[in-house]
Amino acid sequence: MNLLHAFVKGRVQGVFFRAKTKALAEDLSLKGWVMNLPDGRVEVKAEGDKNKLTEFLEYLRKGPKNAFVEEVEFYYEEDENFKEFSVRYIT
């Protein structure tokens, strides 16, 4: 299981969290998505090399410069075979 499914809580919206997360995921060759949730959290699914997912998770625990991460809830799940890493939007 090389898919990280995470929920990031804190000041994580309006601080370029999605854009920076996407850029790092692409640098690490991870596939998946990131999305703001209506309750103020950010949800992330990323799959790839286990060591790179560990590095990615460390980033999620800190976030970009203006973020304040209070908590990261995460699980490992079965791969979904994403083709790229994207920003998703709630419609």
trRosetta pair geometry for C-beta under 8 A, 3 or more apart (Angstrom, degrees):
i j d omega theta_ij theta_ji phi_ij phi_ji
1 76 4.6 111 120 146 120 104
1 77 5.9 -160 -164 108 119 13
1 78 5.7 -72 -116 -84 93 39
1 79 7.1 -166 -139 -33 48 70
2 47 5.4 91 113 -159 82 82
2 48 6.4 -129 152 67 117 18
2 49 7.1 -22 -161 -107 136 9
2 50 5.7 -98 -119 -68 100 75
2 53 6.6 -166 -167 -29 77 147
2 76 7.5 -16 -99 -159 17 109
2 79 5.9 13 57 -74 81 104
3 32 7.4 140 -146 -92 89 126
3 45 6.4 -1 -178 -170 103 91
3 46 7.2 165 -154 85 58 35
3 47 4.1 -27 -99 -89 76 103
3 76 6.5 126 70 -163 56 61
3 77 4.7 -52 83 69 113 80
3 78 6.5 5 24 94 130 23
3 79 5.1 162 -40 -98 113 45
3 80 6.2 83 -108 -1 153 85
4 32 8.0 -67 60 -61 77 170
4 44 7.3 -4 111 113 96 101
4 45 7.2 165 85 -151 55 42
4 46 5.0 -9 56 61 101 87
4 47 7.2 178 16 -80 66 48
4 53 4.8 161 -32 -162 128 117
4 56 6.7 167 48 90 157 124
4 57 6.2 -134 -151 -70 153 103
4 74 6.0 -12 -170 -167 91 122
4 75 7.8 149 -156 78 47 41
4 76 6.2 -33 -96 -101 54 69
5 43 7.9 -9 -172 -171 77 90
5 44 7.4 172 -151 91 36 57
5 45 5.2 -3 -105 -105 74 81
5 74 6.5 154 81 -154 49 66
5 75 5.0 -17 62 62 102 89
5 76 7.5 161 16 -102 82 18
5 77 5.3 33 -13 -2 124 124
6 43 7.3 164 89 -155 52 47
6 44 4.6 -6 59 59 96 101
6 45 7.9 176 22 -78 66 38
6 46 7.9 -9 11 14 108 100
6 57 7.0 168 -74 -118 147 83
6 60 5.6 15 133 176 162 164
6 72 5.7 -12 -165 -172 117 98
6 73 6.8 151 -155 81 61 49
6 74 4.0 -17 -100 -99 86 98
6 75 7.8 -179 -76 23 50 57
7 37 7.7 -2 -141 -8 98 149
7 41 5.2 10 -176 165 91 142
7 42 7.4 157 -157 79 47 45
7 43 5.5 -16 -103 -102 72 71
7 44 7.8 -173 -75 22 29 73
7 72 7.2 158 77 -156 48 50
7 73 4.6 -7 55 58 101 100
7 74 7.4 -169 22 -73 61 55
8 12 5.1 151 117 -124 110 169
8 17 7.3 -164 93 -176 145 142
8 41 6.1 152 72 -167 48 83
8 42 4.5 -13 55 58 107 96
8 43 7.8 -165 17 -74 76 25
8 44 6.8 38 -14 -4 110 113
8 60 5.5 -129 -85 -175 127 98
8 63 7.1 130 177 -75 143 112
8 69 5.9 -58 -169 -130 103 106
8 71 7.7 169 -153 89 42 51
8 72 5.3 -10 -105 -106 72 82
9 12 7.1 -152 -168 3 9 132
9 40 7.5 60 -141 105 69 95
9 41 5.0 -37 -90 -106 67 101
9 69 7.4 94 72 -160 47 64
9 70 5.0 -59 106 63 91 104
9 71 4.5 3 52 57 115 92
9 72 7.5 -163 21 -75 75 37
9 73 7.5 45 -12 -4 110 97
10 63 7.5 -139 77 -17 131 152
10 67 6.7 84 103 173 118 87
10 68 4.8 -136 167 103 120 66
10 69 4.5 -178 25 -129 153 25
10 70 3.8 162 -81 -4 96 82
10 71 6.9 155 -43 21 96 59
11 14 7.9 -63 -179 61 83 97
11 15 6.4 80 138 -27 88 143
11 66 7.7 -87 124 140 118 73
11 67 5.9 179 95 -155 79 51
11 68 4.2 46 35 39 107 94
12 15 6.6 -92 -145 41 26 119
12 17 4.7 52 -176 -73 76 165
12 40 7.5 109 49 158 87 72
12 41 6.8 25 60 -149 132 39
12 42 4.7 -108 133 -9 129 116
12 63 6.0 -124 -115 -114 91 148
12 67 5.3 43 -105 -145 61 115
12 68 7.8 -116 -54 59 67 48
12 69 6.4 59 -74 -94 113 73
13 17 6.7 -69 -86 23 33 129
13 36 5.2 78 -112 -130 115 122
13 40 6.0 -120 4 -152 129 59
13 42 6.8 168 -68 -62 78 96
15 63 7.1 45 104 157 131 126
15 64 5.9 177 137 70 96 110
15 65 7.7 -151 177 71 104 63
15 66 4.2 -150 -146 90 109 100
15 67 4.5 155 107 -71 149 73
16 19 4.7 -54 -165 47 82 114
16 20 5.3 78 132 -22 94 103
16 64 5.3 -50 86 66 96 168
16 66 7.4 83 28 42 95 110
17 20 6.3 -64 -145 43 23 104
17 21 6.0 25 159 -21 63 114
17 34 7.6 -148 126 166 85 137
17 42 5.5 -119 123 -66 140 161
17 63 5.7 -36 -116 -150 100 109
17 64 5.9 -147 -93 12 52 109
17 67 5.5 89 -83 -85 104 136
18 21 5.7 -59 -144 38 27 112
18 22 6.2 27 158 -20 64 107
18 34 4.8 171 -135 112 78 122
18 35 7.4 55 -112 -92 123 19
18 36 6.7 -70 -53 -41 128 88
18 42 6.8 -159 -70 -139 79 127
18 87 4.9 75 166 -125 124 115
19 22 5.9 -55 -149 35 28 111
19 23 6.4 28 153 -19 63 107
19 87 7.3 -10 -78 -74 53 141
20 23 5.6 -52 -146 36 33 113
20 24 6.4 31 156 -16 66 105
20 63 7.6 95 82 -173 138 60
20 64 4.2 137 10 -70 168 122
21 24 6.0 -57 -148 38 29 107
21 25 6.2 31 154 -21 64 108
21 34 4.6 106 99 -81 137 164
21 42 7.5 171 -26 156 159 144
21 44 6.4 -115 180 -106 145 132
21 59 7.4 152 -113 123 70 123
21 60 7.3 52 -116 -92 112 82
22 25 5.7 -55 -145 36 30 113
22 26 6.4 28 157 -17 64 106
22 34 6.0 -122 -59 24 82 127
22 85 5.6 164 -144 128 73 111
22 86 7.2 13 -124 -150 121 13
22 87 5.7 -55 -63 -54 141 92
23 26 5.9 -57 -151 37 28 109
23 27 6.4 30 151 -20 63 106
24 27 5.4 -54 -148 36 35 114
24 28 6.2 20 156 -8 68 110
24 56 6.5 145 129 -120 116 81
24 59 5.6 180 167 170 168 174
25 28 5.9 -66 -147 47 28 102
25 30 4.2 -88 -161 68 82 110
25 31 7.7 143 165 -67 114 13
25 32 6.7 -110 -159 49 146 96
25 34 7.6 -169 -18 -31 146 116
25 46 5.6 -132 -124 -122 119 124
25 56 6.6 56 -95 -125 71 129
25 85 4.2 167 115 -145 131 166
26 29 7.4 33 -173 -79 33 31
26 30 7.5 -85 -59 48 24 71
26 85 5.6 -138 -64 49 75 130
28 48 6.7 137 129 93 97 159
28 49 7.8 -132 167 48 94 103
28 52 4.3 146 -179 -171 113 117
28 55 6.5 -178 -113 82 139 122
28 56 5.9 -134 54 -66 170 106
29 48 5.9 146 106 -144 75 143
29 49 7.4 45 81 4 108 109
29 52 6.8 -51 57 -159 83 171
30 46 4.5 12 165 -171 135 107
30 47 6.6 147 -163 66 83 32
30 48 4.0 -113 -110 -4 68 141
30 49 8.0 -106 -84 31 79 72
30 52 6.1 -168 -61 129 101 123
30 53 7.0 119 -107 -84 128 70
30 56 6.1 37 -40 -74 161 153
30 85 5.9 61 98 -72 76 133
31 46 7.2 141 72 -153 34 58
31 47 5.5 -30 66 61 86 87
31 48 6.3 133 14 -59 73 98
31 81 7.9 -8 102 179 146 27
31 82 3.7 177 143 88 109 105
31 83 6.5 164 -151 69 134 10
31 84 6.0 -133 -135 -162 91 1
31 85 5.5 -142 -135 -58 34 75
32 44 7.0 69 126 176 132 72
32 45 4.3 -150 -164 105 119 71
32 46 4.0 -133 27 -97 151 41
32 47 5.6 131 -59 6 109 74
32 80 7.8 92 -109 55 81 117
32 82 4.9 169 -78 14 41 166
32 85 5.5 11 52 -115 58 81
32 86 8.0 -138 111 30 35 64
33 44 7.3 -163 98 -144 48 51
33 45 5.7 21 47 50 75 93
33 82 7.2 -162 -24 -130 83 148
33 85 6.6 175 -78 -160 39 56
33 86 4.9 -20 -108 67 92 76
33 87 7.0 142 -159 -107 82 13
33 88 4.8 43 173 -21 134 111
34 42 6.3 3 -174 176 96 109
34 43 7.3 165 -153 88 48 50
34 44 4.8 -6 -106 -105 80 85
34 85 7.7 31 -9 178 92 96
34 86 7.9 -160 27 99 66 40
34 87 5.8 -32 68 -113 86 64
34 88 7.1 177 78 21 33 81
35 42 7.0 160 81 -159 37 66
35 43 5.1 -15 62 61 91 95
35 44 7.8 174 22 -77 64 45
35 87 7.1 133 -86 -172 59 57
35 88 4.0 -34 -82 72 116 99
35 89 6.9 -165 -136 -75 96 21
35 90 6.8 109 177 -44 118 80
36 41 7.9 153 -159 91 52 40
36 42 5.8 -41 -101 -104 51 74
36 89 7.8 10 40 -124 93 58
36 90 7.2 -94 82 -3 78 107
37 40 7.0 -31 80 42 85 24
37 41 4.7 -1 45 66 125 81
37 42 6.8 -168 3 -94 88 20
37 43 5.5 82 -49 -19 113 104
37 90 7.4 95 -125 -48 39 137
38 90 6.6 -74 -49 66 90 175
44 60 6.6 -129 34 -108 155 134
45 80 7.1 11 158 23 138 138
45 82 7.5 144 114 -45 108 142
46 53 6.4 164 105 -118 109 89
46 56 5.7 -111 102 144 160 160
46 85 7.1 16 -117 -114 89 115
47 53 7.7 -12 -136 -84 28 123
47 79 5.2 103 -152 -129 149 83
47 80 6.6 -175 -25 36 148 76
47 81 7.7 -63 83 -67 157 22
47 82 6.0 144 36 22 115 106
48 52 5.3 -46 110 78 120 129
48 53 6.1 164 66 -55 82 91
49 52 4.2 74 72 13 99 110
49 53 6.8 -167 91 -12 48 84
50 53 5.5 -53 -147 34 32 114
50 54 6.6 37 152 -23 63 100
51 54 5.6 -48 -154 29 34 115
51 55 6.8 34 149 -15 63 102
52 55 5.5 -49 -151 36 38 113
52 56 6.2 43 148 -22 66 105
53 56 5.3 -51 -144 37 35 117
53 57 6.3 40 153 -24 66 102
54 57 5.7 -49 -148 32 30 113
54 58 6.8 35 150 -21 60 101
55 58 5.7 -51 -156 30 34 114
55 59 6.9 35 147 -18 63 101
56 59 5.6 -53 -158 32 36 113
56 60 6.6 37 147 -21 67 102
57 60 5.4 -49 -148 33 37 114
57 61 6.7 42 151 -24 64 101
57 72 7.2 144 -166 139 82 152
57 74 6.5 -27 -129 -53 116 177
58 61 5.7 -52 -156 28 33 115
58 62 7.1 12 152 -2 63 107
59 62 6.1 -74 -157 45 35 98
59 63 7.5 101 160 -73 66 23
60 63 7.0 29 -158 -67 32 66
60 69 7.2 131 152 -124 54 155
60 72 5.3 104 125 -120 108 144
60 74 7.7 101 95 -67 151 134
61 69 5.9 173 -178 106 33 153
61 72 5.3 -90 -91 -3 68 142
62 67 7.6 107 140 81 50 115
62 69 6.2 -148 -133 18 7 134
63 67 3.1 -76 126 86 139 148
63 68 7.4 -77 54 -17 142 10
63 69 4.8 156 -13 -43 117 111
64 67 5.2 96 54 -6 65 112
69 72 6.5 4 178 -48 126 96
77 80 7.9 21 108 -35 115 96
82 85 7.2 72 131 -80 138 51
